[in-house]
């Protein structure tokens, strides 16, 4: 079946499905190492800093990543100059946003982000945000030119360099705000560009080429609605660790980070199936109902096995990170994993909206969902701490799934609403943006 083939392709080159592979890769690969080397509070502060950095870099892309994939796939002769223009622009926008973020947190809200108050933290955060915005653009551009192989090399180099840097810094640099995590992330990102630059040169491309600003301006209007949707899908995942750390404590932030990351592991495969559903249907829209039914069936069967397993083994699983994590994160994990089924329905609905070109409708849904998550998280944290916040998020995740049952059922019956005015179905090479919904 074509959906299965697309799913396998996406697992072989997973960055083809993700707007921001660094987010997921960073959360999954360095978590056990960081948890064993650093106290819970330092992990909380460090994860909040990295989440803030990645959020700024995400907004700094300004939708250029989505546009570049399709444009470079159709016009690879523009790769060098257009890519450099987009990377410079994203880096500059990200640096400006990071400077504003730092100024607000340092001057107006000093208690919100104590992990960014020193000079070293500020410089690392701003430079790292610029670098993250530029490399996220590079990741997406590589998909439109040479596929996912070079992206895989950069991802591998990033993971290795980051873990080596974190191991060294954890032994030499001791502070209460987990600055070593932030510095290791930025160092790993910078070093990951070295092998990519070498491999690109062998293929006739140069990272230091002269930017073609005129071409970039010509693409400026193509991604407004996609940018809105992408940012609304990313914001809860990236900002929630900052909110938890700011409202509660660094230890609670670390516990939430671990719990939400475990939940993200559980939803990875269903998210890949929704991405494969988009890719398969964009390439061949016939038989959408059968593909959707297959994807939903597999996702729900995974949930019926994974959710009870995670609940039963929550304490044992979290003890792999340390006794403090098991004591503080077990109940939040047990609650958040129950939102799995709502997340599956939400991700399938977003995929259906992309397939039919209803980006505006998906954007409205994602905006309301994001506002509800943040509002519920604040109310839950104020009334019941970390457990109250987890209960509130579970309720929102459940409602998110319930409200999209009618359109998903209609699609199962072969009735897919028409596209937004002026918008057609996305091109097959365009990547469905957004991280897997994990209730975080």
C-alpha positions, 0 to 999 in steps of 0.5 A: 500500500502506498501509505506504508511505502511513504511511512517507510520512506519517512522513517528512513529519512525522518527529517523529511517529515518534521519542520524542526528535526532538532527539536525532537532529536534534541529532546530524545537523544540527550535526555538520558545523558543530561538526566544522569549528569545534571540535577533535576533543577538544572535540567529544568532550567536548561530545557527551558532555555533550549525550548526558548531558543528553538521557539525563537528560531522557529518564528525566525524562519518566517515561513521561508522553510516551507516555500524553499522546499518546493521552490528548490525542488523545481528550480535547483539552479537557484540553490546557492544564492537563494539558500544563503539569502534565506539563511541570513534572513532567518538568522537575522530575524531570529537574533532580533527576536532573541534580543527582544525576548532576552530584554523582556525577561531580563528587565520586565520579567526577571523571575520568568527566565533566570537562566538567561540573566548572565552575560554569557547566557544572553550572548549564547542565547542570541547567537544560538537562536540566530544559528538555529534559525539558519540551520532549520532553513538549511535542513528544509532546503536540503530536502528540496535539493539533495534529499534527506541524506545530507540532513541525516549527516548533519543530524548525526554530527549535531547529536554526537557533538552535542553529547560530547560537549555536554559531557565535558561541560557538565564536569567542568562547568557547574552552575544552578541554571543548566547553562551547560545544556544551552552551550552544548546545544549551540556548540553542537549546532555550529559543529554540525555545519562542518560535514554538511559544508564539505559534502555540499561542496562535493555536489557543487553547492557552497554555503558561503555563496553570494545571497540572491536577495531578489529571489527571496523577496519574490517568495515573500507572500507565499507562506503567510497562512502556512507560517501561521499554522506551523507556529501555532502547532509548534508553540505549545510544544516549545513554550510549555517547558518555559511556562512550567519552569517560570510558574512552578519551579525548575525541578517541576520544569525538569520533571515535565520535560521528561514526562512530555518527552516520553509522551512524544516518543509514544506519538512519533509513529502515529505522527509519521503515519499522518505525514505519510497520509499527507504525502501519499494523498498529495501524490495520488489523492485517489483512495483517501478514505482507505488510506485514512482508515488504515492510518487511524486503525494502526494509530489507535491499535498502537495507543491501545497497547502503548497507553496502558503499558506506559501507565503501568511502567511509569515509575520503573521507566522514569527511574532510568533517569533517577529517583527524583524523576520517578517521584516527581514526573510519574503522575504527570506522565500517567495523565499526559499519556491518556491524551494520546487518542485526542492527539491522534485525532488532532494530527489526522485532522490537520493532515486532512486540512493540508490535503484539501488545502484548508490551511486557514481553517486548520490555522483557526483550529490550531490557534484556538487549541493553543490558546486553550492549552496555555490558558488551561495550563496556567489555571491548572498550575495555579490550582494544583501545581504540576499535577493540576497542569497535567490534568488541565492539558489532558482535558484540552487534548481530549476536547481537541480530539472530540471536536474533530471527530465529525470532519474526520468521520466525513473524510472516512466516508469520502466527503472532504470539504473543498479548499480555501478560496485561492488555495489549492492542495499543497504540492507533493514535495511540500513538507507538512510542518509541525511537531507531533502533538504530545500535550507539551 
